[in-house]
Amino acid sequence: MYILGINAFHGDSSACILKDGKIIAASEEERFRRIKHWAGFPSESIKFCLEEANIDITQVDYVTISRDPSANIHKKIVHSVKNLVSIKALKDRLANSKKVVSTKSELSKIFNIPEDKITAEIKNVEHHRSHLASAFFASPFDDSAILSIDGFGDFTSTMIATGKGKKIDVIDSVIYPHSVGIFYTSLTQYLGFPHYGDEYKVMGLAPYGEPKYVEELKKVILFKDNGLFELDTKYFKHAKEGVTMSWENGDPFIESIFSTELESLLGPSRQKGDELTQKHKDIATSVQRVTEELIFHILNHLQKRTGLENICIAGGVAQNSVANGKILEQTSFKNIYIPSAGHDAGTAHGSALWLYNHILENERLPALYNAYTGAKASNEEIEKFLNSENITYKRLEEDELIDQVSNALIEGNVIGWFQGRAEFGPRALGHRSIIVDPRRDDAKELLNSKIKRRESFRPFAPSILEEYVSEYFEKTDKVPFMEKVYPIKKEKHSEIPAVTHVDGTGRLQSVAKGDRYYDLIERFRQKTGTPILLNTSFNENEPIVNTPAEALSCYLRTDMDMLVLENCVISRK
């Protein structure tokens, strides 16, 4: 049985293909289109998934789409009438909904075949149910509480549920216009970071300030006794005026959401070109603190309500790795699972799992701790490409490759590392990574001057051999998807300054045996005593590289020292 899951006409459009419940391939559309967070119909991801499965669209049994325009329809109508939502906003919503239900028509155009040749049954799965399924059905737990929390999807921002075996039961939800994702995005915009997906900049900035504005922000987002929350809508424009959003054919866009009331509360918003002041840093700290407290508020009530020890979390807010690292400490849950693609791209997989497990009641497969479901290239394909470009390279045997690259790292080289299948999710996990010696005091400056050119307050992450986590971090955990930030032991700060953030933490990725990336870190450890590499995404203000051509292009236009494409090595020296 083949299920094609898609996230369409929404940010981070994506596709995945399941064969009898197992992921054959999954990827974000941005990797092919080369536009961050690409929004629209994921045609290139769909083509990729079918090629990897070695089938065509006529052989697919089901197509699941992680949107259900009929969900909460009565609430949508009541809200629109009650708040006199603008005609333009209504037209935009209607047009987007119509596209969501025209899946067969879109597939017919992509593959240039009549619609009646596409025999797959189309299943619409509500956005947050897709998130719930992406976490629970991929987790190791037979029973678990589940939280989906993000901006909005199908008129809902938050959904709490329980999962047991092959079923998920929804307990409660938070409906438009109330959203912690909107709260965080609005303050991100207020702080002068206007682009879709900029929230991680606020998370990186937060350790540089003090939580001086917590009380003000708790007037903006209100904690409720039932374990959920509400926004005070006077601080936002989306509830009554509506805001312009674009979810098609490229770069997703959301216009400014906060109202003048927020500026009355906090002062003027930061404009393009304005200095980043201590007050801005203090507001970022306060936004992060309030968001964390709200997450813990929701989860503690959910734990008391369900009595369960396990928690699965997905949704855009679940990408807040700083909050994730504190959940087991600040709540009554004992175990946690967050998928590699907890953001909206992951709903492609989640909608397919909802159908496979919850609706069709098929047996669950083993838990997913591997995110390598994207594109790949063989040594032969790479060599053919490099020769066509007249690039000088060496193809090395495995042991010689690991030896030379580890030596280059020790010598201070910045290395582009391209191996195996690309990661599914927003984070490079050692297959499309730029790597550096974490012991270097100047590593951040090196990276930013040679390649990244990003804000100085944003940290770089450590990849650590999983058996050494307890030696370097104050908490021992399996963190394969770089989804949690933990404190680094104080005595280790001076050893790995390049991956120790200003507050003494690191967003770790624990690396397990069985992967070439593990072998490289292990060889580095044998030579230096440090079982860690600095790992950042292989890109330069673009989506993570997907192909050898994109990796080479990034290498050539930056000052990267070495490029490793499978067993082929290119060096400037």
C-alpha positions in Angstrom: 0.0 0.0 0.0 1.4 3.4 -1.0 0.3 6.6 0.7 1.4 9.9 -0.6 1.3 12.6 2.1 1.5 16.3 1.3 1.5 19.6 3.0 0.3 22.1 0.4 -0.6 25.8 0.0 1.0 26.5 3.4 4.5 27.4 4.6 7.1 24.6 4.4 5.2 22.7 1.8 6.4 19.1 1.6 5.7 15.5 0.5 6.4 12.0 1.8 5.7 8.5 0.5 4.9 5.5 2.7 5.0 1.9 1.6 3.1 -0.2 4.1 3.6 2.5 6.7 7.3 2.8 6.2 8.8 6.1 5.0 10.5 5.6 1.6 11.2 9.3 1.1 10.2 12.7 2.5 11.4 16.2 1.7 10.5 19.8 1.9 9.7 21.6 -1.3 12.2 24.4 -0.5 15.1 22.0 -1.1 14.1 21.8 -4.8 12.8 25.3 -5.3 15.6 27.0 -3.4 13.3 29.4 -1.7 13.2 29.2 2.2 9.9 27.8 3.6 8.5 27.6 0.1 4.7 27.7 0.1 2.4 26.2 -2.6 1.8 22.8 -4.1 4.8 20.6 -3.5 5.2 19.3 -7.1 8.9 18.7 -7.0 8.8 16.9 -3.6 6.0 14.7 -4.9 8.0 13.8 -8.1 11.1 13.0 -5.9 9.1 10.8 -3.5 7.6 8.8 -6.4 11.0 8.4 -8.0 12.4 7.1 -4.8 9.6 4.6 -4.4 10.0 3.6 -8.1 6.3 4.1 -8.9 4.1 6.6 -10.7 1.1 8.5 -9.5 -1.3 5.9 -10.9 0.1 3.3 -8.4 -0.6 5.4 -5.3 -3.5 4.1 -3.2 -4.1 7.1 -1.1 -3.2 10.8 -1.1 -3.4 12.5 2.2 -3.3 16.3 2.5 -2.7 17.9 5.9 -5.5 20.5 5.6 -9.3 20.1 5.9 -11.2 23.1 4.8 -14.4 21.7 6.3 -12.9 21.7 9.8 -14.3 24.3 12.2 -16.4 25.7 9.3 -19.2 27.0 11.6 -16.7 28.7 13.8 -15.0 30.3 10.8 -18.4 31.7 9.6 -19.4 33.0 13.0 -16.0 34.7 13.5 -16.1 36.3 10.0 -19.6 37.7 10.5 -19.1 38.7 14.1 -15.8 40.6 13.4 -16.7 41.9 9.9 -13.5 40.4 8.4 -12.5 42.3 5.3 -13.8 41.0 1.9 -10.2 40.6 0.7 -9.3 38.4 3.6 -12.3 36.3 3.1 -11.6 36.0 -0.7 -8.0 35.0 0.1 -9.1 32.3 2.5 -11.7 30.9 0.1 -9.3 30.8 -2.8 -6.7 28.9 -0.6 -9.4 26.5 0.6 -10.5 25.8 -3.0 -6.9 24.9 -4.0 -6.6 22.5 -1.1 -9.6 20.5 -2.3 -8.4 20.4 -5.9 -5.6 17.9 -5.3 -6.4 15.6 -8.2 -6.5 18.5 -10.5 -3.1 19.7 -9.4 -1.6 16.2 -9.8 -3.2 15.8 -13.2 -1.4 19.0 -14.3 2.0 18.0 -12.8 2.0 14.6 -14.5 0.1 15.6 -17.6 -2.4 12.8 -17.3 -6.2 12.8 -17.1 -7.7 13.0 -13.6 -9.5 9.8 -14.0 -6.2 8.0 -14.4 -5.4 9.0 -10.8 -7.3 6.4 -8.8 -5.9 7.2 -5.4 -8.4 8.1 -2.8 -7.9 11.7 -1.5 -8.1 12.1 2.3 -8.1 15.5 4.0 -6.7 15.3 7.5 -7.0 18.3 9.8 -3.8 20.2 10.3 -3.3 19.6 14.0 -4.4 16.0 13.8 -1.6 15.6 11.2 0.8 17.2 13.7 -0.4 14.9 16.5 0.1 11.8 14.3 3.5 12.9 13.1 4.7 12.8 16.7 2.8 9.9 18.4 2.8 7.3 15.7 6.5 7.8 15.1 7.3 7.7 18.8 8.3 4.6 20.9 5.3 5.0 23.2 2.3 2.7 23.3 0.4 5.4 25.2 1.2 9.1 25.5 -0.2 12.5 26.0 0.2 14.6 22.8 0.5 18.4 22.2 0.3 20.1 18.8 1.1 23.8 19.1 1.8 26.4 16.4 0.5 29.5 14.7 -2.7 28.3 12.9 -3.9 25.5 10.8 -7.6 24.9 9.9 -8.6 27.7 12.3 -6.9 26.0 15.3 -3.6 26.9 17.0 -3.3 24.2 19.8 -4.7 20.7 20.2 -4.2 18.4 23.2 -4.8 14.6 22.9 -3.9 11.2 24.1 -2.6 8.3 22.0 -2.9 4.7 22.7 -1.8 2.0 20.3 -3.3 2.8 16.9 -5.7 5.5 18.0 -5.5 9.2 19.0 -8.3 10.9 21.0 -8.5 14.7 20.9 -9.3 16.2 24.3 -9.5 19.9 23.6 -8.2 22.7 21.3 -7.6 26.4 21.1 -9.4 28.1 18.2 -8.7 31.3 16.2 -7.8 34.1 17.0 -5.9 32.7 20.1 -2.4 31.4 19.3 0.9 31.2 21.1 2.5 30.9 17.7 0.9 34.3 16.7 2.1 35.7 20.0 5.7 34.7 19.3 5.6 35.7 15.7 4.1 39.1 16.5 6.9 39.8 19.0 9.4 38.6 16.5 8.1 41.1 14.0 8.0 43.8 16.7 11.7 43.2 17.4 12.6 43.8 13.8 12.7 40.3 12.3 10.0 40.4 9.6 10.6 37.2 7.6 8.5 34.0 7.9 10.5 31.7 10.1 12.5 34.3 11.9 11.4 33.2 15.4 14.6 31.3 16.0 16.4 34.6 16.0 14.4 35.7 19.1 15.3 32.4 20.8 19.0 33.0 20.0 18.8 36.6 21.3 17.0 35.8 24.5 20.1 34.7 26.6 21.6 38.2 26.1 18.8 40.0 28.2 16.8 39.9 31.4 13.1 39.0 31.7 12.1 42.6 32.6 8.8 42.6 30.5 7.2 39.4 31.7 4.4 41.1 33.5 3.6 43.3 30.5 3.5 40.3 28.2 1.2 38.4 30.5 -1.4 41.1 29.7 -1.0 40.1 26.1 -1.3 36.3 26.5 -3.5 35.1 29.3 -3.1 31.8 31.1 -6.5 30.1 31.8 -7.4 27.8 34.7 -8.3 25.0 32.3 -4.6 24.6 31.2 -5.0 26.6 28.0 -4.8 30.3 27.1 -6.2 33.3 25.3 -4.8 36.3 23.6 -6.0 39.8 24.5 -6.9 40.6 20.9 -6.5 44.4 21.2 -2.7 43.8 20.9 -3.1 42.2 17.5 -4.6 43.0 14.1 -5.5 39.5 12.8 -8.6 39.0 14.9 -10.7 42.0 13.6 -8.8 43.7 10.7 -7.3 40.5 9.3 -3.8 40.4 8.0 -2.5 39.6 4.5 -0.9 36.2 4.1 0.6 34.6 1.0 0.8 30.8 0.9 1.4 30.2 -2.8 4.2 29.9 -5.4 7.2 30.9 -3.3 8.2 32.8 -0.2 5.5 32.7 2.4 4.6 36.1 3.7 2.6 37.4 6.8 2.2 41.1 7.2 2.7 42.7 10.5 0.3 41.2 13.1 0.8 43.4 16.2 -1.3 46.5 16.7 -0.5 49.9 18.0 -1.7 48.8 21.4 1.4 46.6 21.7 3.6 49.6 21.0 1.7 51.5 23.6 2.6 48.7 26.0 6.2 48.1 25.1 7.3 51.2 23.2 8.0 51.7 19.5 8.8 48.6 17.5 12.3 48.2 16.1 12.5 49.3 12.4 14.8 48.1 9.7 18.3 49.4 10.3 17.6 50.3 14.0 20.2 49.4 16.5 19.5 46.2 18.5 19.4 47.7 22.0 19.5 46.1 25.5 15.8 46.8 25.7 15.2 44.7 22.6 17.3 41.9 24.2 15.3 42.1 27.4 12.0 41.9 25.5 13.3 38.8 23.6 14.2 37.2 27.0 10.7 38.0 28.3 9.0 36.6 25.2 11.0 33.4 25.5 10.3 33.2 29.3 6.5 33.7 28.9 6.4 31.2 26.1 8.2 28.6 28.2 5.9 29.2 31.1 2.9 28.8 28.9 4.1 25.5 27.4 4.8 24.2 31.0 1.3 25.4 32.0 -0.4 23.5 29.2 1.7 20.4 29.8 1.3 20.2 33.5 -2.5 20.4 33.2 -2.4 17.8 30.5 -0.4 15.5 32.6 -2.7 15.8 35.6 -5.7 15.4 33.3 -4.4 12.2 31.6 -2.1 10.7 34.3 0.3 9.7 31.5 4.1 9.7 31.8 4.9 10.1 28.2 4.5 13.3 26.0 4.8 13.7 22.3 5.0 17.3 20.9 4.7 18.7 17.4 3.9 22.0 15.7 5.9 25.1 15.0 6.3 26.0 18.6 7.7 22.6 19.2 10.8 23.8 17.3 11.6 26.0 20.3 14.5 23.8 21.4 15.3 26.0 24.5 11.8 25.3 25.9 12.0 21.6 24.9 15.2 21.1 26.9 13.3 22.2 30.1 10.1 20.2 29.7 11.0 17.1 31.7 12.5 19.3 34.5 9.5 21.7 34.6 6.6 19.2 34.2 5.5 15.9 35.6 6.2 14.0 32.3 9.1 11.5 32.4 9.7 10.8 28.7 9.4 13.0 25.6 9.4 12.5 21.8 9.6 15.3 19.2 10.0 14.3 15.5 12.7 15.7 13.2 10.1 17.7 11.3 8.0 19.0 14.1 7.1 22.1 11.9 4.5 22.2 9.2 6.6 20.1 6.7 6.1 17.2 9.1 2.3 17.2 8.6 2.9 15.5 5.2 4.2 12.5 7.1 1.6 13.0 9.9 -1.4 13.0 7.6 -0.2 9.8 6.0 0.3 8.2 9.5 -3.1 9.4 10.6 -4.6 7.4 7.7 -2.4 4.4 8.0 -2.6 3.9 11.8 -5.7 5.8 13.1 -8.1 5.3 10.2 -7.0 2.0 8.6 -5.9 0.7 12.0 -2.6 -0.9 10.7 0.0 -1.9 13.1 2.6 0.7 14.1 6.1 0.5 12.9 9.2 0.9 15.1 10.0 4.4 16.4 11.7 6.9 14.1 15.1 8.1 15.2 16.4 8.6 11.6 15.7 11.7 9.6 17.6 10.8 6.5 14.8 10.5 3.9 15.8 13.1 1.3 17.9 13.3 -1.9 21.2 11.5 -2.3 24.0 11.2 -4.9 26.4 8.3 -5.6 30.2 8.7 -6.0 29.8 8.0 -9.7 27.2 10.7 -10.1 29.4 13.1 -8.2 32.5 12.3 -10.2 30.6 12.7 -13.5 29.4 16.1 -12.3 32.8 17.3 -11.1 34.5 16.3 -14.3 31.9 18.1 -16.3 32.7 21.3 -14.3 36.5 20.7 -14.6 36.8 20.6 -10.9 40.0 19.1 -9.4 39.2 16.5 -6.7 40.5 13.4 -5.1 38.4 10.3 -4.5 39.5 8.6 -1.3 38.9 5.3 0.4 36.8 5.5 3.5 39.5 5.3 6.2 41.8 7.8 4.3 38.8 10.2 3.9 38.0 10.1 7.6 41.7 10.6 8.5 42.2 13.6 6.1 39.0 15.4 7.1 39.7 15.0 10.8 43.2 16.4 10.3 41.8 19.3 8.3 39.4 20.1 11.1 42.2 20.1 13.7 44.2 22.5 11.4 41.3 25.0 11.5 39.5 24.3 8.2 35.9 25.0 7.7 34.5 22.0 5.8 31.3 21.4 3.8 30.2 17.8 4.5 27.8 16.2 2.1 26.9 12.5 2.5 24.0 10.1 2.2 20.4 11.2 2.1 19.4 14.7 3.1 17.7 15.3 6.4 13.9 15.8 6.6 13.3 18.8 8.9 14.8 22.2 9.4 18.1 21.1 10.9 21.3 19.7 9.3 22.2 16.5 11.2 25.5 15.6 9.7 24.5 14.8 6.1 24.3 18.4 4.8 26.4 20.1 7.3 29.3 22.6 7.6 31.6 21.4 10.3 34.4 23.0 12.4 36.6 22.2 15.4 34.5 23.3 18.4 37.6 24.0 20.5 38.4 27.1 18.5 37.6 30.5 20.2 37.4 32.1 16.8 35.1 29.4 15.2 32.0 31.6 15.2 33.9 34.5 13.6 35.5 32.2 11.1 32.1 30.8 10.0 30.5 34.2 9.8 33.3 35.8 7.9 33.8 32.9 5.5 30.2 31.8 4.9 27.2 32.5 7.2 27.4 36.3 7.7 24.6 36.1 10.2 23.8 37.9 13.4 26.5 37.5 16.1 24.0 36.5 18.8 23.0 33.3 17.0 24.7 30.2 18.4 26.2 27.2 16.6 25.4 23.7 17.7 27.4 20.7 18.9 27.2 17.2 17.4 28.3 14.8 20.1 28.9 11.0 20.2 25.9 9.8 22.2 28.0 7.8 24.7 29.7 11.0 25.8 26.6 13.2 26.4 26.7 12.7 30.2 30.4 13.8 30.3 29.6 17.2 28.7 26.0 18.0 29.4 24.2 18.4 32.7 21.4 16.1 31.4 21.8 12.8 29.7 19.4 12.2 26.8 19.0 10.8 23.3 18.6 13.9 21.1 19.0 12.7 17.5 17.2 15.6 15.9 18.9 18.5 17.6 15.6 19.3 19.2 16.7 20.3 22.7 19.0 22.8 24.4 20.7 21.6 27.5 23.3 23.2 29.9 26.9 22.3 29.2 28.9 21.4 32.3 30.8 24.5 33.5 34.2 22.7 33.5 33.7 21.9 29.7 32.9 25.5 28.6 36.6 26.3 28.0 37.1 23.1 26.0 34.3 23.7 23.5 33.8 27.5 23.4 32.6 27.5 19.8 29.4 25.6 20.7 28.8 27.0 24.2 26.2 29.8 24.0 26.5 32.9 26.2 24.2 31.3 28.8 26.3 28.1 29.0 24.0 26.0 27.0 24.2 24.0 23.7 21.6 22.7 21.3 23.0 19.2 21.1 22.6 16.5 18.6 23.5 13.0 19.9 25.1 10.9 17.2 24.7 7.1 17.2 27.0 4.4 15.8 26.3 3.3 12.2 26.8 6.5 10.3 29.9 8.0 8.6 29.3 11.2 10.6 29.8 9.2 13.8 33.0 7.7 12.4 34.4 11.2 11.7 33.6 12.5 15.1 35.1 9.4 16.7 38.3 9.9 14.7 38.4 13.5 15.8 38.0 12.3 19.4 40.8 9.9 19.1 43.1 12.7 17.9 41.9 15.5 20.2 40.1 13.9 23.2 37.0 15.9 22.3 34.0 13.8 21.0 32.2 16.8 19.5 32.1 18.8 16.2 30.5 22.1 15.6 27.7 21.5 13.1 25.7 24.1 11.2 23.5 23.8 8.1 25.2 23.6 4.8 23.9 26.8 3.2 24.5 30.5 2.8 21.2 32.4 3.5 19.3 29.8 1.4 17.7 26.4 2.0 20.1 23.7 3.0 21.9 22.3 -0.1 20.2 19.4 -1.7 22.5 18.3 -4.5 26.2 18.2 -5.3 25.8 21.1 -7.7 24.3 23.3 -4.9 27.0 22.2 -2.5 29.8 23.1 -5.0 28.1 26.4 -5.7 28.1 27.3 -2.0 31.7 26.2 -1.7 32.9 28.3 -4.7 31.1 31.5 -3.7 32.3 31.4 -0.1 35.6 31.0 1.6 35.0 27.4 2.8 38.3 25.5 2.9 37.2 22.0 1.9 34.3 20.3 0.3 33.5 16.6 0.9 31.0 15.1 -1.5 30.7 11.4 -0.4 34.3 10.2 -1.1 35.3 13.0 -3.3 37.3 15.8 -1.7 37.9 19.3 -3.1 40.3 21.6 -1.3 41.6 25.1 -1.8 45.0 24.1 -0.5 
